[in-house]
Amino acid sequence: MAEFESVARVGEIPAGEGRSFPVNGRMVAVFHVDGEYHAILDSCPHMGASLAGGYVEGTSVTCPWHAWRFCVADGLWLDNPKSQTRTECFDVRVVGEEIQVLVPDRDAPEN
């Protein structure tokens, strides 16, 4: 059963940027936006580029390879929201000074 894992300390991810971390066997992009932290799968569904290194504006991140834009809060592909294409999102919490992310086991059933 997956548990929250500490990935960074508060202040280690600059505001308006993202960083990539391994969590439960997957790479996760954690973004610091408007004083909150958001986590999505660190792989663009188009061709697999790291989203953590993309350009962040508001709550969107632009893929550095082909400029696809995703919402860091819910993973939705912003260039065509009607398509319902999205990248996975993960729960984030701050405990003391630790930023923690919960990535479910890959074979865990979805709710």
N, C-alpha and C positions, 0 to 999 in steps of 0.2 A: 504494500500500500504506500503510495507516494506521500511525502510530507513536505512542508515548506523547507526550502534550503536557502541559507544566506548566500547572497551573490556579491554584495558590496556594502560599504558603509555609507550612510547619509553624507553627501558632499563629494563622493567619488565620481558620480555621474553629473557632469555640469548641466545646468538648466538649458533646455533646448537641444539636448544631444542624447544619443543612445550608446549603449555598450553591449557587447555580446558575452554571454556566459554559458558554460555547460551546466545543465540541470537535468538530472534523471535521464542521462543518455541522449539529450537533445540540446541543440544550440538555441538559446533564447536571447532576444533583443529586449533590453530594458531601457525605457525612455523616461527622462525627467522633464515633465511638461507642466507648467503652471503650478508648481509646488507638489505635484503628484507623480507617482511612478506607475508606468504601464508596461506590460510584458506581452510580446507576441513572438511567434516562431521566427527565428532569425534566418529565414530563407524565403525569398520572393517566390510565389507560386508560378511565376512566369518562367524563369530560368535559373532560380536558385541563388541569386546574389544575396549577400549579407545586407539585411535591412538596417542593422545597427549603425552602419557607416553612411546611411543615406542622409539627405538634407531634411531637417525637421523644421516645419513651419506650423505653428499652432499645434493641433493634434494630428497632423499628417506627416508621414515620412515618405520621401521620394526615393525609390530604388535607384542606386547609383549606376546600374547598367543600362536600363531602358526607360527610366523615368516613370514607372508605374507608381501611383500614389496609394498609400494605405492609411487608414485611421489607426493610430496606436492604441486607442481605447477599446475598439471592438473588432479590429482587423479587416474591416470592409474595404474593398477595392474602390477607391474614390473616383476613378476615371470612368467607371461604368457601374454605379451602385445597383442598377436594375439587374445586373448579372448575378448578384448575390455571391460573387467570388470573394473569398476572404482568406486570410491567414489565421491560424489558430491564436487565441488569446489565452493568457494564463493569469491566475490570481496573484496579486502582489500585496504585501503588507510590510509595514515598518514596525519593528520591535526594538525599542530602545534606539540604537543607532544603526541597526542592521536592516538592510533591504532584503526581503525574502520573497521567493517565488515558488509557487506550487505548480509542478508539471505532472499531470496524471501519468500513470503507467500506460504504455502504448496499448496494452491489451485490456485496459479497464473499460467497462461498458460506459457509454455516454448516457447522461440523464435525459 
